Amino acid sequence: MSITAPAVIDGPQTDYDAYSDEALLDPWRGYRMMRDAGPIVFLKKYNMYAATRYATVAHILRTPEVFPSGEGVMMNDQMNQVLRGNTLCSDGAVHDASRRIIVKPLTPKSLKPLQDEIQREATSLVERLIRRGRIEAVGDLASHLPVTIVSELVGLPEEGREQMLTWASEMFNCFGPSGPRTEKSFPVLAEMMAYATNQAVRGKLRPGSWAEAILDAADRGEVKPDQCPVMMIDYMGPSLDTTISAIGSAVWLFAEHPEQWDLVREDPALIPSAVNEVLRLESPIQDFSRSVAVDHNLEGIALPAGSRVITYYGAANRDERQYPDPDVFDVRRNPVDHLGFGAGPHACAGMNLAKLEMRAVLTALASSVRRFELHDARRPVHNILRGFTSLDVTLHT
Ligand code: HEM
């Protein structure tokens, strides 16, 4: 189902370019404009609808019979073709079968034995970084757990692993609407797919790893063997950049709001709430999309079958209809219902691991870092991810 303008467009329309450099670096005013225009707004430049209100995004994510993922959740036709059949881009029984395999090592029960190791690793990392004082918090701090412990658990061959950070970020760029920024990343995605096909194979994977469990499941007939490479992408793509962005955003928010850091330090029991608040306010994945399977009346607007709706998690999480003072960072808010991990059948399979990593890093920091002094913060212009390329910070004890 290719992305073309519907014959008849109902509801509000806008010329606003949600993927201009300016909009990607500072999306909040544009999100507010779209939320105020209606439950969904047609983006004329991209021939897709945009859902930005909390209730609308939650409804779409929880109604897969109308808004399936099997036609892809990306904003361009090529990518929707490439990732066909992975967990993210499938529905019904096929989705259930692959999700069951992917989620197995990521349940709270499976992760429990790793909890102490992850905390120990975070604590010793923070001790080392404190001795240094001034750090680059994305590379030195936020990336550490995902590229060490998590990469080891996934168990892909060492050879090529160093590419993984570039691949993961470029892969998410490929999710954007057609255009130079998206297409520039396509060759990198081809490299990643080649790695998933040729390197993520029996004999090259770490024995007992999560990646090997995918092949074991295929041997048992639980998924088709040709699904294995795209299922590897289920781990390769989202296990790194998302969490790195989230930890980077946490450091940035606490540097900008020292009074909120004081609250966390005074009462570390607030850390789980702070984690939710960071994910609400600076959602690492800002948007994916859904196709429309059948004609559907969405809050009074006629959505034609065959059209596509972009679901803006990042905008929904700042909807004043759902959260009072939505732009305020308040670690006591505990927004457990935020949509930063999505919702419905495709809600993030790795959320327990991501939260565990975030909690471990914040716990380690809270016990010894009094203040984050921010010298410089750089963001990438990225189609999907919100985070930082670098954060120059001094850790004061
Ligand atoms: C803070 C970190 C993370 C964020 C913000 C995040 C966000 C998301 C979101 C928004 C979705 C929903 C996609 C949709 O609605 O179509 C999703 C799905 C998914 N995530 Fe995450 N993610 C994070 C970490 C992880 C980690 C660490 C892993 C794996 C180790 C992971 C694996 C997945 C998978 C496999 C799916 C697809 C689930 C499905 O389609 O059933 N994520 N994630």
Boltz pocket constraint, residues with backbone or C-beta under 6 A from the ligand:
constraints:
  - pocket:
      binder: B
      contacts: [[A, 61], [A, 69], [A, 73], [A, 87], [A, 88], [A, 89], [A, 99], [A, 102], [A, 106], [A, 234], [A, 235], [A, 238], [A, 239], [A, 240], [A, 242], [A, 243], [A, 246], [A, 279], [A, 283], [A, 284], [A, 285], [A, 288], [A, 289], [A, 313], [A, 339], [A, 340], [A, 341], [A, 342], [A, 343], [A, 345], [A, 346], [A, 347], [A, 348], [A, 349], [A, 350], [A, 351], [A, 353], [A, 354]]
      max_distance: 6.0
